[in-house]
Amino acid sequence: QVQLVESGGGLVQAGGSLRLSCAASGSIFSINAMGWYRQAPGKQRELVATITSGGSTNYADSVKGRCTISRDNAKNTVYLQMNSLKPEDTAVYYCNAKTSRWVYWGQGTQVTVSS
């Protein structure tokens, strides 16, 4: 089992920045990759960014150049630095961890970007 706890969401003006954190606990040795997804009202959950245990990253086109995913292995934490935020970035952001058998999700953190 892997437990994920997100933090760092909030209300920010357009053009501002936020850093989301996702702390993992439990069977963290089994995690192959972690990522951030988001879901806006009335829309499907979508990929934002992922990072593998080897450090390879992947980003959605909509956030490339504005977001950076990183990890601190000592703290078992993954971060999502979001800059130049836009109103369309408003969503609940979920942390995700994948093992060879399971996918785990955090409870989500709300990000609201005002225009």
Secondary structure by P-SEA (a helix, b strand, c coil): cbbbbbcbbbbbcccbbbbbbbbbccccccccccbbbbbcccccccccccccccbbbbbcccccccbbbbbcccccbbbbbbcccccccccbbbbbbbcccccccccbbbbbbcc
